[in-house]
Each structure stands twice: as C-alpha cells, then as structure tokens.
Amino acid sequence: MPKDFDLFLTQLYEAVEHPELFEDALLTASDLLRASGMHLYTYDAAKPEERLNYVARIDPSFEPEYTENYFAHDYRIDRVNRSPYGQIVTDAEMTTEYGLKTNPIHQLLPKFEVYDLMGTNLTKGDNFGWFGVSSLNPGDGFSPLQRKMFENMIPHASRALHYRQRVRSLEMRLALKDSVTGNLPYGLIIFTQYDINSINPRALEILEHGFLRLRKTGISCSDRKQNKKLEEAQISALVGGLPIVNLTDERTGTTYLIQIFNPKPQASDGSLETAQYLAVKIMMTSATANADPAVIEKLTDVFRLSKAEGNVICAVLSSKSLQNYAQDRSVRLDTVRKQLKSALYKMGINSQKQLFQLYEVFRSFRG
C-alpha cells in the first residue's frame, strides 16, 4: 500500500472531529487515484440540516445546485441505492441510454467538469450516502489499479462519514462542545490511552465531592455497585458507543449525569482501532419537585410534541402519577396513557426511566 494511503487514513479519521480536514483527505485520495474531483456526501430530504457534504477539486457551488435542483429528479439515485453497500459502481451501472438523452443531470455534470464516475453506495436508512470520484478527462474511465485503490478506500470513507454523522447529530441535539474551557457548565475530562490529557475547572470542583474518583484511564465511583455501570459505559465508549450514565450519591441525594464518548477514532494499517482518546462529561444535578418548564419546552420543540404530549411528560417528570394527572385534567386514564406512549415514541424511547434520563441530558447539557 502506498505511503500516502496512511496519510489519507490519518486525515480521514482526524476529520471526524475536525471536519475541515475532509478536503485534505479527499485531495490525498484524488492524488492517489490520479483522478479529479472527489465527493463524500450524505443527505436525507426530511432532515436537510443534517446534510454532510465534503468535496475536493469540485466547484463548491456544485453541491448546493445539485441538492436543490437536481437531487429529487436524479434517476441514478435509485440505481445506486439498489447496488450492494460498499460495492463499486460506475457510469455503466448508474446510467441508462434513455436517461443520458433526457435527464438534465447529464447537462449539469460537464458544466462542473465532472466526467466519468466511479463510486459506491453508502446509504443507511433514509440517508442517501455516496463516495465517488471523477476521471480527469471525459472518456478516461478507470484502470484496474485505480479500482483496487478506490476499493481499499471505501470502508474507511464509510466509517468516517457515518461517525461524523453521529457526532454531528449528537452535537445538534445535545449541544455538545469539543473544547475544554473554564466557562463550561459541566466537567470535562479527556483521557489518552494511559494518562489524563486535559481536565477543566468544573471537573475538578465535582471531583472534590469525593463520590467520583480520577484514575489515569478513566473515572471510578466510590459506590461499588454503581462503579460497575461506569466500567461498562467506558468499555462501550472505547468501541464506539455513546453511553450516558446516571449515578446517585445516596448520602447527599446528588445525581451525577455522566456521558462518555470517543472524540477521535484512530486508524492504523487500514483498520479501526479501539479508541485512544476518551472524553468524559460530568454534571451534578439535584432532584426537584417539579420539572423545569424551560426544559419541557425544549423537549417539546426538539421532538415536535403536541401540547397534550408536553403536558403529560411534564407530569411524569414531576413525579405525578398518570391517574392523578388524568383526574386533574378530567380526562380518561387511557387517553393519558396514549398521549405518553405517543410522546415517548416521538422521542425515540420506550420507558419512563429513559424519559428521566433524556430530561437530565437536556437539563444538564443545555446552554
């Protein structure tokens, strides 16, 4: 494997945390392939704000024009989606004779110097995904050597794109930040494989309470039973999970909301390794008699809950029984249960326990 392939991998996986590096990675890929434009892209028409688009050696104005005016009418999308995930497809598999003559996409591509195409289907669920490359000149096609090199790039492009999508989604929904500053409302500790990389002032304050303890490879808890939950969460994060743990200090009634994730996947010899970085976010919270109206409003807005659904989750989060809530509202208990079930479904959860956990996430990490 060429030496520059390792550079491509390093740039690609670094870009998961620093997306501005995707262009560098794609430029390196283009040089390795001795080709022209490179495109790494995912798009769900129902969630346009979560679109990811990374290009190299392609006019930046191509993607907005394509997405807005051509995507919905591009007959090749369906043909790409029907191809096996991660398998190379070329113009021969994507186009039809009729489409070449009638579809306006074939007038758009030459305008932006996009010629012979080789790419792969990276679609997951409703998110159309594409990783592709254009030849230097019309009619150049791609040699067996170029195809083999591109084939080796595909699994890494797939991982990086979907890791970035998860990170982006998490950032948007939970307002996560990557920087360590003294102004953060939560503690943030970043560990390397065998040492503490950084720790912010709020984390030091939280650790002074004694319930959580700092180790070189992570954090532990003074309560043995709850410490097991922490250990399991840290193992999950090391292999790509995004666990959230809720621990309670029975002595003080203080709740510790802890989120653990791997901010920087690492690559070596063409394979994804166990995380060498681990970030731990910690927030101390106290039980309250009533749910915070601002948080309820945020949940209602983010998950598009109806007024009735927002009211019922507020009651649950305020430790009010559904029966009492139904009596206060003069509605049937079955109606209230249906409203709660509908709200939980919209939030992507299926239990009141998960509702409390989600509430704590929004309450603790907002700002």
C-alpha positions as CSV (number, residue, x, y, z in Angstrom):
1,M,0.0,0.0,0.0
2,P,1.5,3.4,-0.9
3,K,2.8,5.5,1.9
4,D,0.3,8.3,1.1
5,F,-2.5,5.8,1.9
6,D,-1.6,6.1,5.6
7,L,-1.7,9.8,5.3
8,F,-5.2,9.5,3.7
9,L,-6.4,7.4,6.7
10,T,-4.9,9.7,9.2
11,Q,-6.6,12.8,7.6
12,L,-9.9,11.0,7.1
13,Y,-10.3,9.9,10.7
14,E,-9.0,13.1,12.1
15,A,-11.7,14.8,10.1
16,V,-14.4,13.1,12.1
17,E,-13.6,15.5,14.9
18,H,-12.3,18.3,12.6
19,P,-14.5,18.2,9.5
20,E,-12.4,20.9,7.8
21,L,-9.8,18.2,7.2
22,F,-12.1,16.2,5.0
23,E,-11.0,18.2,2.0
24,D,-7.3,17.4,2.8
25,A,-8.2,13.7,3.0
26,L,-10.1,13.8,-0.3
27,L,-7.3,15.7,-2.0
28,T,-4.9,13.0,-0.9
29,A,-7.3,10.3,-2.2
30,S,-7.6,12.1,-5.5
31,D,-3.8,12.2,-5.9
32,L,-3.5,8.5,-5.0
33,L,-6.1,7.7,-7.7
34,R,-4.6,10.1,-10.2
35,A,-8.1,11.4,-10.7
36,S,-10.1,14.6,-10.4
37,G,-13.0,15.5,-8.2
38,M,-13.8,13.5,-5.0
39,H,-17.2,13.7,-3.3
40,L,-18.3,12.3,0.1
41,Y,-21.9,13.0,0.8
42,T,-25.0,12.0,2.8
43,Y,-28.4,13.6,2.6
44,D,-31.9,13.0,3.9
45,A,-34.5,15.2,2.3
46,A,-36.5,15.1,5.6
47,K,-33.5,16.4,7.6
48,P,-31.7,18.8,5.3
49,E,-30.0,20.5,8.2
50,E,-28.0,17.2,8.9
51,R,-26.6,17.0,5.3
52,L,-22.9,16.3,5.1
53,N,-21.0,17.3,2.0
54,Y,-17.3,17.1,1.5
55,V,-15.6,17.7,-1.8
56,A,-12.1,18.1,-3.3
57,R,-11.3,19.5,-6.8
58,I,-15.0,20.1,-7.4
59,D,-16.5,23.6,-7.6
60,P,-18.2,24.3,-4.2
61,S,-21.3,25.6,-5.9
62,F,-21.9,22.2,-7.4
63,E,-23.5,20.6,-4.4
64,P,-26.0,23.3,-3.5
65,E,-27.2,23.5,-7.1
66,Y,-27.4,19.7,-7.3
67,T,-29.2,19.2,-4.0
68,E,-31.7,22.0,-4.6
69,N,-32.5,21.5,-8.2
70,Y,-31.4,18.0,-9.3
71,F,-31.3,15.5,-6.4
72,A,-35.1,14.8,-6.4
73,H,-35.0,14.1,-10.2
74,D,-31.7,12.2,-10.5
75,Y,-32.8,8.8,-11.7
76,R,-29.3,7.4,-10.8
77,I,-30.0,7.7,-7.1
78,D,-32.4,4.7,-7.2
79,R,-29.9,2.7,-9.2
80,V,-27.1,3.5,-6.7
81,N,-29.4,2.6,-3.8
82,R,-30.1,-0.8,-5.3
83,S,-26.4,-1.6,-5.6
84,P,-24.8,-3.5,-2.7
85,Y,-23.5,-1.3,0.1
86,G,-19.8,-0.5,-0.4
87,Q,-19.6,-2.1,-3.9
88,I,-18.1,-0.1,-6.7
89,V,-20.4,1.2,-9.3
90,T,-19.6,3.2,-12.5
91,D,-21.5,5.1,-15.1
92,A,-22.3,1.8,-16.9
93,E,-24.3,0.6,-13.8
94,M,-25.8,4.0,-12.9
95,T,-27.0,5.4,-16.2
96,T,-29.4,4.3,-18.9
97,E,-29.5,5.2,-22.6
98,Y,-32.8,7.0,-22.1
99,G,-31.6,8.9,-19.0
100,L,-28.4,10.0,-20.9
101,K,-30.6,11.6,-23.5
102,T,-33.4,13.1,-21.4
103,N,-32.3,13.7,-17.8
104,P,-30.9,17.2,-17.1
105,I,-28.3,15.9,-14.7
106,H,-26.2,15.0,-17.7
107,Q,-26.0,18.6,-18.7
108,L,-25.1,19.7,-15.1
109,L,-22.1,17.4,-14.6
110,P,-19.9,18.5,-17.5
111,K,-20.6,22.1,-16.5
112,F,-18.7,21.4,-13.3
113,E,-16.1,19.2,-15.0
114,V,-17.5,16.0,-13.5
115,Y,-16.8,13.3,-16.1
116,D,-16.6,9.5,-15.9
117,L,-17.7,8.5,-12.4
118,M,-16.7,5.7,-10.1
119,G,-18.4,5.5,-6.7
120,T,-20.2,3.4,-4.1
121,N,-23.5,3.3,-2.2
122,L,-23.1,4.4,1.4
123,T,-26.8,4.8,2.1
124,K,-28.0,3.9,5.6
125,G,-31.8,4.1,6.3
126,D,-33.2,7.3,4.8
127,N,-29.8,8.9,4.5
128,F,-28.5,8.6,0.9
129,G,-24.8,8.2,1.1
130,W,-22.2,8.5,-1.7
131,F,-18.5,8.3,-2.0
132,G,-17.3,9.0,-5.6
133,V,-14.5,10.1,-7.9
134,S,-14.5,11.7,-11.3
135,S,-11.9,11.0,-14.0
136,L,-9.5,13.7,-15.1
137,N,-10.9,13.9,-18.6
138,P,-14.1,12.7,-20.5
139,G,-13.7,9.1,-21.6
140,D,-10.7,8.3,-19.4
141,G,-12.5,5.6,-17.4
142,F,-10.7,3.9,-14.5
143,S,-8.0,1.2,-14.7
144,P,-8.0,-2.0,-12.6
145,L,-5.3,-0.4,-10.4
146,Q,-7.5,2.7,-9.7
147,R,-10.5,0.5,-9.0
148,K,-8.4,-1.6,-6.4
149,M,-7.1,1.6,-4.7
150,F,-10.6,3.0,-4.5
151,E,-12.0,-0.3,-3.2
152,N,-9.5,-0.1,-0.3
153,M,-10.7,3.5,0.5
154,I,-14.4,2.6,0.7
155,P,-14.7,1.0,4.2
156,H,-12.7,3.9,5.7
157,A,-14.8,6.5,3.9
158,S,-17.9,4.8,5.1
159,R,-16.8,4.7,8.7
160,A,-15.6,8.3,8.7
161,L,-18.8,9.6,7.1
162,H,-21.2,7.8,9.5
163,Y,-19.0,8.5,12.5
164,R,-19.1,12.2,11.6
165,Q,-22.9,12.0,11.1
166,R,-23.3,10.6,14.6
167,V,-21.1,13.2,16.1
168,R,-22.9,16.0,14.2
169,S,-26.3,14.7,15.2
170,L,-25.2,14.5,18.8
171,E,-23.8,18.0,18.7
172,M,-27.0,19.3,17.3
173,R,-29.4,17.5,19.6
174,L,-27.4,17.8,22.9
175,A,-25.4,20.9,22.1
176,L,-22.1,19.1,22.8
177,K,-18.9,21.1,22.5
178,D,-15.4,19.7,21.9
179,S,-13.4,22.5,23.6
180,V,-12.3,22.4,27.2
181,T,-12.9,25.9,28.7
182,G,-13.5,27.2,32.2
183,N,-16.9,28.5,31.2
184,L,-18.5,25.2,30.5
185,P,-21.4,24.3,32.9
186,Y,-20.2,20.7,33.2
187,G,-17.0,18.9,34.0
188,L,-15.0,17.7,31.0
189,I,-12.0,15.3,31.2
190,I,-10.1,13.9,28.2
191,F,-8.0,10.8,28.7
192,T,-5.3,9.4,26.4
193,Q,-4.6,5.7,26.5
194,Y,-2.7,5.8,29.7
195,D,-2.9,9.3,31.0
196,I,-5.1,12.4,31.6
197,N,-4.9,14.7,28.6
198,S,-6.9,17.6,30.0
199,I,-9.4,18.5,32.7
200,N,-11.4,21.7,33.1
201,P,-12.0,23.6,36.4
202,R,-15.6,22.4,36.8
203,A,-14.5,18.8,36.7
204,L,-12.0,19.5,39.5
205,E,-14.8,21.0,41.6
206,I,-17.0,18.0,41.0
207,L,-14.3,15.5,41.9
208,E,-13.7,17.4,45.3
209,H,-17.1,16.0,46.5
210,G,-15.5,12.6,46.7
211,F,-18.2,10.5,45.0
212,L,-16.2,10.2,41.7
213,R,-12.5,9.5,41.6
214,L,-9.9,10.2,39.0
215,R,-7.8,7.4,37.5
216,K,-5.3,7.6,34.7
217,T,-7.5,5.6,32.3
218,G,-10.9,6.9,33.4
219,I,-13.1,7.7,36.3
220,S,-14.4,5.4,39.1
221,C,-17.1,5.7,41.7
222,S,-16.9,5.2,45.5
223,D,-20.1,3.1,45.3
224,R,-19.0,-0.4,44.2
225,K,-22.4,-1.3,42.6
226,Q,-22.7,2.0,40.7
227,N,-19.0,1.8,39.7
228,K,-19.8,-1.3,37.6
229,K,-22.1,0.8,35.5
230,L,-19.3,3.2,34.9
231,E,-16.9,0.5,33.9
232,E,-19.4,-0.9,31.4
233,A,-20.0,2.6,30.0
234,Q,-16.3,3.2,29.5
235,I,-15.9,-0.1,27.7
236,S,-18.8,0.7,25.5
237,A,-17.3,4.1,24.6
238,L,-13.9,2.5,23.7
239,V,-15.6,0.6,20.9
240,G,-17.7,3.4,19.5
241,G,-20.7,3.6,21.9
242,L,-22.1,6.8,23.3
243,P,-23.3,5.8,26.8
244,I,-24.9,8.1,29.3
245,V,-24.8,7.0,32.9
246,N,-26.9,8.4,35.8
247,L,-25.4,7.8,39.3
248,T,-26.8,8.9,42.6
249,D,-24.8,9.6,45.8
250,E,-27.2,8.2,48.4
251,R,-25.5,10.2,51.2
252,T,-26.3,13.6,49.7
253,G,-29.1,12.8,47.2
254,T,-26.9,14.3,44.4
255,T,-27.2,12.9,40.9
256,Y,-24.2,12.7,38.6
257,L,-25.0,12.6,34.9
258,I,-22.0,11.2,33.0
259,Q,-21.5,11.0,29.3
260,I,-18.6,9.1,27.8
261,F,-17.5,9.1,24.2
262,N,-14.5,8.7,21.9
263,P,-13.9,12.1,20.2
264,K,-11.1,10.9,17.9
265,P,-11.3,7.4,16.2
266,Q,-7.8,6.3,15.3
267,A,-6.7,4.3,12.2
268,S,-3.6,2.1,11.8
269,D,-2.7,-0.3,9.0
270,G,-6.0,0.2,7.3
271,S,-8.2,-0.9,10.3
272,L,-10.1,1.0,13.0
273,E,-8.5,0.5,16.4
274,T,-10.0,0.7,19.9
275,A,-10.3,4.4,20.9
276,Q,-7.1,6.0,22.2
277,Y,-8.9,9.1,23.4
278,L,-11.8,9.1,25.8
279,A,-13.9,12.2,26.8
280,V,-16.0,12.2,30.0
281,K,-18.6,14.9,30.6
282,I,-20.0,15.2,34.2
283,M,-22.8,17.3,35.5
284,M,-24.1,17.4,39.1
285,T,-27.8,17.7,39.5
286,S,-30.3,17.7,42.4
287,A,-33.7,16.2,42.4
288,T,-36.5,18.8,42.0
289,A,-40.2,18.5,42.9
290,N,-41.3,19.9,39.5
291,A,-39.8,19.6,36.1
292,D,-38.1,22.7,34.7
293,P,-40.6,24.4,32.3
294,A,-37.8,25.6,30.1
295,V,-36.5,22.0,29.6
296,I,-40.0,20.8,28.9
297,E,-40.4,23.5,26.3
298,K,-37.1,22.5,24.7
299,L,-38.1,18.8,24.6
300,T,-41.5,19.7,23.1
301,D,-39.8,21.8,20.4
302,V,-37.0,19.4,19.5
303,F,-39.2,16.3,19.3
304,R,-42.3,18.2,17.9
305,L,-44.6,17.1,20.7
306,S,-48.2,18.3,20.9
307,K,-49.3,20.4,23.8
308,A,-51.0,17.5,25.4
309,E,-47.9,15.3,25.0
310,G,-45.7,18.0,26.5
311,N,-48.1,18.3,29.5
312,V,-48.1,14.6,30.2
313,I,-44.3,14.2,30.1
314,C,-44.1,17.3,32.4
315,A,-46.4,15.5,34.9
316,V,-44.4,12.3,34.7
317,L,-41.1,14.2,35.2
318,S,-42.7,16.0,38.2
319,S,-43.3,12.6,39.8
320,K,-47.1,12.8,39.3
321,S,-49.0,9.6,38.8
322,L,-50.9,9.3,35.5
323,Q,-54.1,8.5,37.4
324,N,-53.8,11.8,39.4
325,Y,-52.9,13.7,36.3
326,A,-55.9,12.3,34.5
327,Q,-58.3,13.2,37.3
328,D,-56.9,16.8,37.5
329,R,-57.4,17.1,33.7
330,S,-60.8,15.4,33.8
331,V,-59.8,13.0,31.0
332,R,-59.7,9.3,30.8
333,L,-56.6,7.4,32.1
334,D,-56.4,5.5,28.8
335,T,-56.2,8.8,26.9
336,V,-53.3,10.0,29.1
337,R,-51.5,6.7,28.6
338,K,-51.9,7.0,24.8
339,Q,-50.5,10.6,25.0
340,L,-47.5,9.4,27.0
341,K,-46.9,6.5,24.6
342,S,-47.1,8.8,21.6
343,A,-44.6,11.3,23.2
344,L,-42.1,8.5,24.1
345,Y,-42.3,7.2,20.5
346,K,-41.6,10.6,19.1
347,M,-38.6,10.9,21.4
348,G,-37.2,7.5,20.3
349,I,-37.5,6.0,23.8
350,N,-39.8,3.4,25.3
351,S,-39.8,3.8,29.1
352,Q,-40.3,6.4,31.8
353,K,-36.8,5.6,33.0
354,Q,-35.4,6.7,29.6
355,L,-37.6,9.8,29.8
356,F,-36.0,10.9,33.0
357,Q,-32.5,10.2,31.6
358,L,-33.3,12.2,28.4
359,Y,-34.7,15.0,30.6
360,E,-31.4,15.1,32.6
361,V,-29.4,15.3,29.4
362,F,-31.3,18.3,28.2
363,R,-31.3,19.9,31.6
364,S,-27.6,19.3,32.3
365,F,-26.0,19.9,28.9
366,R,-28.1,22.8,27.6
367,G,-26.5,26.2,27.2
